[in-house]
Amino acid sequence: MVSKYRKGRYYEYKIRDALEKTGWLVIRAAKSAPIDLVAMKGSEALIIEVKKNGPKKAPAKFTRLLNEHGLKGIYVTIVNNLYWWRPFNMNEELIEEFSKVFGPNRI
């Protein structure tokens, strides 16, 4: 039986790999909350939280972290192998770039 941790890690790696293919440097924060991945490219830095079968609403701890520190971020939940995602504090150019990675299923 595959643990919830291993399932979550699998999707974190998939997201990391997809972002790295588009030129992002991605660091995984193992067993952490509320940050799973930190992605950097040029002067941009993003905080990413990933949930398998999670709610479509981002956890309060994650949104509070972004808002208190003025960070950009993405909340991703995977349901039936579809990536549902919500950008936070991101401009339209970044949103468009990430829609190519995650698909059109914005929350």
C-alpha positions as CSV (number, residue, x, y, z in Angstrom):
1,M,0.0,0.0,0.0
2,V,1.3,3.4,-1.0
3,S,1.3,6.0,1.9
4,K,-0.3,9.4,1.5
5,Y,3.2,10.9,1.9
6,R,4.6,8.9,-1.0
7,K,1.6,9.9,-3.2
8,G,2.1,13.5,-2.4
9,R,5.8,13.3,-3.0
10,Y,5.1,11.7,-6.4
11,Y,3.1,14.7,-7.5
12,E,5.6,17.2,-6.0
13,Y,8.3,15.5,-8.2
14,K,6.0,15.6,-11.3
15,I,5.5,19.4,-10.8
16,R,9.1,20.0,-10.0
17,D,10.2,18.1,-13.2
18,A,7.7,20.0,-15.4
19,L,8.8,23.4,-14.0
20,E,12.5,22.5,-14.5
21,K,11.8,21.7,-18.1
22,T,10.6,25.3,-18.6
23,G,13.7,26.8,-17.0
24,W,12.7,27.1,-13.3
25,L,15.1,26.0,-10.5
26,V,12.8,24.1,-8.0
27,I,13.7,23.1,-4.5
28,R,11.5,20.6,-2.6
29,A,11.0,21.2,1.1
30,A,10.4,17.6,2.3
31,K,7.8,16.9,5.0
32,S,7.1,20.6,5.3
33,A,4.0,22.7,5.7
34,P,2.8,25.0,4.3
35,I,5.5,25.0,1.6
36,D,6.2,22.0,-0.6
37,L,8.2,23.6,-3.4
38,V,10.1,26.9,-4.0
39,A,10.5,27.8,-7.7
40,M,13.0,30.4,-8.9
41,K,13.6,31.8,-12.3
42,G,15.5,35.1,-12.9
43,S,14.2,37.6,-10.4
44,E,11.0,35.6,-9.8
45,A,10.4,33.3,-6.8
46,L,7.2,31.3,-6.1
47,I,6.0,29.3,-3.2
48,I,4.0,26.2,-4.2
49,E,1.7,24.0,-2.0
50,V,0.6,20.7,-3.5
51,K,-2.3,18.5,-2.3
52,K,-3.5,15.2,-3.7
53,N,-7.3,15.1,-3.5
54,G,-7.1,18.3,-1.4
55,P,-9.8,20.9,-1.1
56,K,-10.0,23.5,-3.9
57,K,-9.6,26.2,-1.3
58,A,-6.0,26.9,-0.4
59,P,-5.1,26.3,3.3
60,A,-5.3,29.4,5.5
61,K,-1.7,28.9,6.7
62,F,-0.5,29.0,3.1
63,T,-2.4,32.1,2.1
64,R,-1.5,33.9,5.3
65,L,2.2,33.2,4.7
66,L,1.9,34.6,1.1
67,N,0.0,37.7,2.2
68,E,2.0,38.6,5.3
69,H,5.3,38.4,3.3
70,G,4.1,39.7,-0.1
71,L,5.1,36.4,-1.8
72,K,3.9,35.0,-5.0
73,G,2.5,31.4,-4.9
74,I,0.5,28.7,-6.4
75,Y,-1.8,26.2,-4.7
76,V,-2.2,23.0,-6.6
77,T,-4.7,20.2,-5.9
78,I,-4.8,17.0,-8.0
79,V,-8.2,15.4,-8.4
80,N,-8.6,12.4,-10.8
81,N,-5.2,13.2,-12.3
82,L,-6.3,16.8,-13.2
83,Y,-4.3,19.7,-11.8
84,W,-6.5,22.4,-10.3
85,W,-4.5,25.4,-9.4
86,R,-4.9,28.9,-8.0
87,P,-2.3,31.7,-8.4
88,F,-1.6,34.2,-5.7
89,N,-0.1,37.6,-6.2
90,M,1.0,36.7,-9.7
91,N,0.9,38.9,-12.9
92,E,-0.9,37.7,-16.0
93,E,2.4,36.8,-17.7
94,L,3.3,34.3,-15.0
95,I,-0.2,33.0,-14.9
96,E,-0.1,32.3,-18.6
97,E,3.3,30.6,-18.2
98,F,1.9,28.3,-15.5
99,S,-1.2,27.5,-17.4
100,K,1.1,25.8,-20.0
101,V,2.5,23.7,-17.2
102,F,-0.6,22.9,-15.1
103,G,-3.3,23.2,-17.8
104,P,-6.4,25.5,-17.9
105,N,-8.0,24.3,-14.7
106,R,-7.7,27.4,-12.6
107,I,-9.7,27.5,-9.4
